[in-house]
Amino acid sequence: MGLLDEFASKAQGMFGGTEGKSPELLNGLMDMLSSNQSGGLSGLVQTFKDKGLGDIVSSWVGTGENLPLNADQVNDALGSETIQGLAEKAGVSSPEMSSLLARHLPGLVDKLTPDGVIPEGGLLTQGLEFIKGKLT
């Protein structure tokens, strides 16, 4: 599981500047990415595509450079209810959560799709659970 260890380390490093809240932030994101209700990573990608952000989200999944995202685009794509729920879990404000997602979601999706392919649900869930265990 060396690759997952490496990803866990990189993922935690991505959230290192969030005043000690990195495990909560990352756990909230991982819950969203592995949730059957939201469609997991595939559902997240489809949500961004449905909101007119297909070029942006496709760049994260693909093997090229990741296109940036801003907080307003995060709010439009995910909705205020989802943002608020993640913010409450992480102990941050909704605007801060939107900014954090805009900053880190492209890299996180990119790391979860290293070959430009969205992993199957079971494999992704197992990997995310392993990483969550490493971060808590």
N, C-alpha and C positions, 0 to 999 in steps of 0.2 A: 504494500500500500504506500510505497514511497511517493508516488505522484499525488495522492491525496494528502499526505503529510506536507508536501511542498505547497499544495494549494491552500491548505489550512493556514500555513505560515504567511503566505502572500495575502490571503483574505484578511487575516487579523492585522497585518501591516497596513492594508488599505484603510482601515478604520482606526488606526493608531492615534490620530489627532482629534479624537472626539471626546476628550476629557474623561477617559476611563469607562465610557459606555460602549466600547467596541463589542463585547460579547452580546449585549442586549440588541444592539443594532443589527449585528450579523445574524443572530438567532431569528430576529423578526423577518429579515430578508430571506433566510433559508426556509423558514416556515412558509412564506409566501411562494417561494420557488418550488417547494415540494408538496404544496397543498393540492389535493385532488379536486377540491371545490373550485379553486381558481384556475385549474388546468395546469398548474405547475409552470415550469419554464416555457413549455410550448404555449400555454395559455397567456403567459406574460408577453411573449413575442407576438402572438396574434393580437392581443389587446393594443399594443403599440402600432401594429400594422393597421388595425381597424380605425385608429385615431389619426391616420395620415402620417405616421412616423415610420413607415416601412423601410425607407432608405436608411434611417438612423439605426433602427434595431437590427436590420440585416447586416450593417457594418460591424456590429458587435459579435454576431454569430459567425460572420465570415472570417477569413484569415487575414484581411487587410487592416488598415488603420481604423480605429473606432471613431465614429463621428460623435461630436459632443451633444449633450442634452442640457436643457435648462430647467429650472424649478417649475416654471409655468407649464412646460411640456409634460413634466412628471405629473403635475396636478390634473392636467387635461386627460392624460392617458389612464391613470390609476383611480382618479376620483378622490374627493376630499375624505370620504369615509375610510377608504383603505389607508390613506396617508395618516389620518388621525389615529387609526388603530395601531399602525406601526409606531407612530410617535409616542403613544401612551405606553406601549410595551418597552420602548427604549428610554422613556423618561426625558424626551425632548419635545420642543414645540412642533406643531405641524409645518410652519415655514422652514424650520431647521431640518426636519426630516426630508422635505422636498428638496432642499439644497444638497443634503447628504446623498440622497438617491441620485440626483442629477450628476453628482460628482463621482459616485462609486458604482452605480448600476452598470454602466457600459463595461467597465473592467471586470466586474463580477460575472456578467453574462459571457464576456469574452473568455474568461478562464474556465467557465463551465462548458464551453464549446470549442476546445482547442483545435479540433480538426474541421471546424466549420459545420458541425453537425450537432443537432440537439439530441442528447442521449435519451434513450428509452426511459420511461417513468420509473420503473423499479430500480434500475441501475443508478439513476440520478438521485432518487430518494435514499438509497443505501449510502451513496457517496456523501450526500448532504448530512445525513445522520452521523456518519463517521466524523466529518469535519466539525459539526456542532459539539460532539463529544470532546474533541481536541481543544476547543475554545472555552469550554466551561470548566 
